[in-house]
Amino acid sequence: MGLHRLTDITVGVPNVEETAGYYREFGLTPSGEGNGHRFATTDGGDQLHIRHSPRRRLLTLGVGVDDPDDLERVKASLNRLEVDARREGDALRAADPVTGLEVVVSIAPRLQQKPTPAPLYNTPGAVTRPDVRAPGVERQEPVRPRKLGHVVFGSADQAATQRFFTEGLGFKVSDEAPGLASFLRCSTDHHNVLVQQAPVNFLHHTSWEVDDVDEVGRGATAMLEGHPERHTWGLGRHHIGSNFFWYLRDPAGNFSEYYSDLDCIVDDQLWKPGVIAGEKSLYAWGPPPPPSFLKPEDLAELMTDSHEKA
């Protein structure tokens, strides 16, 4: 596909400094200030921009493509949906008519990641790590997310927003949970965008890849030291996408996820999108999701604010 990765996101929050401090602790590397704060991942470069906004929201989403022909193909597809797309040099800007989210499609290099050595696990009848402790328990260095993996947000018209991403931008459907969400990809990752039906358009969570489940646990444990209120949901393993997860809550009310071991779809012909309902659409194992994850505590406030501005 011409699309190949998420490049970056801009998140608007009312408390910029406090939220920026949280993401520094989360393991992202400060990469610039000015109009807000910018943060980089180890492999993806500048991937998070935090700016002031009266309410928390996802302002922009960046998608990488290979060349100018890809930009023209996306522009033509958006025009067929009667969505205005503005070409600006090596980038194309368009807004989802439902959520107002601005998507910036730009020519960008493909992501290059140094492989993480496969962990050695002792299993019944197969001792692959004799006479030494598991490496994960010896690690001392801070956890550093490798890349921005995916973004989850609510749409008041999930079907229309899905059309914007699939028929307009060229995302592909990986799996669906009827009446709940659609998992969409612009790379070989199982999903890069998850659009869920919601009473108001809002940002649910951002998700950041780390090396393995030990880094998921170490990262969350470090974030919770002195801040138990940050805990939201985890440790667990999703069914859709298969990834290990642990969700935390930032000071603005957005959830942030450490994840590892996500399904990858390398050959589209070999993957069959599934329709998955019930608890499996949320998780395979782990603690049940808390009510605040399914319905964020500030959702009523966001709905009121949205109606007042309508």
Sequence and secondary structure as in RCSB ss.txt:
>XXXX:A:sequence
MGLHRLTDITVGVPNVEETAGYYREFGLTPSGEGNGHRFATTDGGDQLHIRHSPRRRLLTLGVGVDDPDDLERVK
ASLNRLEVDARREGDALRAADPVTGLEVVVSIAPRLQQKPTPAPLYNTPGAVTRPDVRAPGVERQEPVRPRKLGH
VVFGSADQAATQRFFTEGLGFKVSDEAPGLASFLRCSTDHHNVLVQQAPVNFLHHTSWEVDDVDEVGRGATAMLE
GHPERHTWGLGRHHIGSNFFWYLRDPAGNFSEYYSDLDCIVDDQLWKPGVIAGEKSLYAWGPPPPPSFLKPEDLA
ELMTDSHEKA
>XXXX:A:secstr
  EEEEEEEEEEES HHHHHHHHHHHT EEEE SSSEEEEETTTEEEEEEEE SS EEEEEEEEESSHHHHHHHH
HHHHHTT  EEEETTEEEEE TTT  EEEEEE               BTTB SSTTS  GGGT  S     EEEE
EEEEETTHHHHHHIIIIII  EEEEEETTTEEEEESSSBS SEEEEE SS EEEEEEEE SSHHHHHHHHHHHHT
T GGGEEEEEEE SSS  EEEEEE TTS EEEEEE   B S GGG   EE  GGGGT SBSS   HHHHS TTHH
HHHHHHHHH 
